[in-house]
Amino acid sequence: MKVLVIGGAGYIGSHVVKELMACGHKVTVFDNLSSGLKQNLFKENDFIKGDILNVKNLEKAFERGFDAFIHLAAFKAVGESMIYPEKYSVNNINGTLNILNAAVKHNCNYMVFSSTAAVFGEPQYVPVDEEHPKNPENYYGFTKLKIEEFMKWYDQLKGLKFAALRYFNAAGYDPEGVLYGLEQNPANLLPVIMETACGKREKMSVFGSDYPTRDGTCIRDYIHVSDLASAHVKALEYISSKNESITLNLGTGNGITVTEMLEAARRITGKEIKADYVGRRPGDPAQLTAKSDLAQKVLNWSAKFSDVDTLVSSTWNAYRKFFKL
């Protein structure tokens, strides 16, 4: 298939591109390089530098004719979304509507969307399945939930078939070491730990030590980015062959606390990694783990790289390679 990967120079996007290529698909990357990196591009692919807020950029891209597209171009920092909701409204919501309109205009009717577990909010039960009530506690999650609703309408009205993939904390790096372009200004836990281990940060903050969890810190379901990439490709192949939309959770069902991730990083890197335990961050649920039975059944997918040691060691290898440590 000819696939347009929007946000394909980014952290998750570049891993998705690598998996698409491995499965024989022809890939074009569309990215404004605001957070994506030229280093993450493969010479085998076409590259379009463009912005999802620029309708003409999107029109010219989709005019090339694609069988499908994958949308990974969203702002995703939970804390920032609570401070600057207008930024997330414009990029995540307006930008996605621009993409949808350009796609249906040019008969590109298969879409894989990077959604999030943040659509659920504080879990009423764990592990969280696809039918769990949706009540986002942060604005980032709200924007993703709205996009899921837009896609359902475009399916009904325009025949756009989609796969909405709800991630439960993407982490890790390409185990083969081909991709090691680091996220710029990361806000997620493991990159922050690695920046501290590398000395880029003097110390890090752990938000909340009084949650009702086994060590008082938040529990999250960390899913390796290569496992996510595999799911994207399987989802794309599913919706295009079945001509039906799907919404799936992607996770392991196994939670790792912030302290457990930190201790694993200290063990694997051999670094002290100074950390201050501070107050809770607004919008953070205590525990969030996924029930991914549906993805396993529908896509024949399961996580292969998402154990804590692989998550930490693959990330540490990328940081060492990038900083030449």
PyMOL commands that set and color helices and strands:
alter all, ss='L'
color gray80, all
select helices_A, chain A and resi 11-22+38-40+55-62+78-83+85-105+117-119+139-158+189-198+225-242+258-269+293-299+308-323
alter helices_A, ss='H'
color red, helices_A
select strands_A, chain A and resi 2-6+26-31+46-49+68-71+110-116+161-167+170-171+204-207+219-220+223-224+246-250+256-257+275-278+287-288
alter strands_A, ss='S'
color yellow, strands_A
deselect
rebuild
show_as cartoon
